[in-house]
Amino acid sequence: MRLGRCSWILLAAFAFAGCQSTRPGDSIPDPSFEDDFGYAETEPITEERLAREEQIFERAQLELRFGGRIPFDFLRPSEDTLIDPGFGIGSKLSFEIPRAKNVYLGLLVEWGYHEVDSFGEVAGPEQIDLVDSFQKWNFMLSLDYDIPLTDSDLPLLFRVGGAVGVNLQKFNEDDQFNDTIDTFVGFVLRPSIGLRLPINENLLVFTEASYEWVPERDLVTNIAGAEVAGDAPIFSAGGLWLGLAFQWH
């Protein structure tokens, strides 16, 4: 009989504890998640969020940029390129990849202009001596990664990235030899770093430092398809850029 009373007492105790744990107002806390940078993510899982995550791209950015270039060979920094510093303008359209947060894939197009300080030295040892000035075009695919530096809704971003593509030089020579050197078409590889400051959800200002490496190659004339005499020119250059980026979802 005593065992039966003890059993009833235990059952009553467990029932009371169960009522205490499920009394009105109590709830099971929402599971917590962290994003790529360790910040808490509290957005609920909804049909809208799931549909957004299935999109090919999350955010898009259109950049307009202006900057200066200084020709030099990174492997031989003391080598004189005989090419004056120049300027460039460009634009880039890029898209954020949803499943790789803050990673942007883009297409970059740039135009630049340089003059040659050794122009007219026909007897000189450099092929670039025959060139007065030239226009430079870059067509590149880019991949960039943004790292937030501040904990805010619009954080300062550190961007590291790179681009690869095709580089073209269109040469302007002396009137006597105009259009005798073929347009140079080469490979270009460009790593870059920069800072990006959001003004609001749709506008950012940025600065970027880059180095574009163009392998050396001899210039060729279109008269007989022969190489120009002398050492091949150096078209690699460092650059500093400023610009605006327009962003939309």
HELIX and SHEET records of a PDB file:
HELIX    1   1 ARG A    2  SER A   21  1                                  20    
HELIX    2   2 GLU A   47  GLU A   53  1                                   7    
HELIX    3   3 GLN A  127  LEU A  130  5                                   4    
HELIX    4   4 ASP A  175  PHE A  177  5                                   3    
SHEET    1   A 2 PHE A  33  GLU A  34  0                                        
SHEET    2   A 2 ALA A  40  GLU A  41 -1                                        
SHEET    1   B 9 ALA A  60  PRO A  71  0                                        
SHEET    2   B 9 GLY A  86  GLU A  96 -1                                        
SHEET    3   B 9 VAL A 103  GLU A 115 -1                                        
SHEET    4   B 9 VAL A 131  PRO A 148 -1                                        
SHEET    5   B 9 LEU A 157  GLU A 173 -1                                        
SHEET    6   B 9 PHE A 184  ASN A 200 -1                                        
SHEET    7   B 9 LEU A 203  GLU A 212 -1                                        
SHEET    8   B 9 ALA A 237  TRP A 248 -1                                        
SHEET    9   B 9 ALA A  60  PRO A  71 -1                                        
END                                                                             
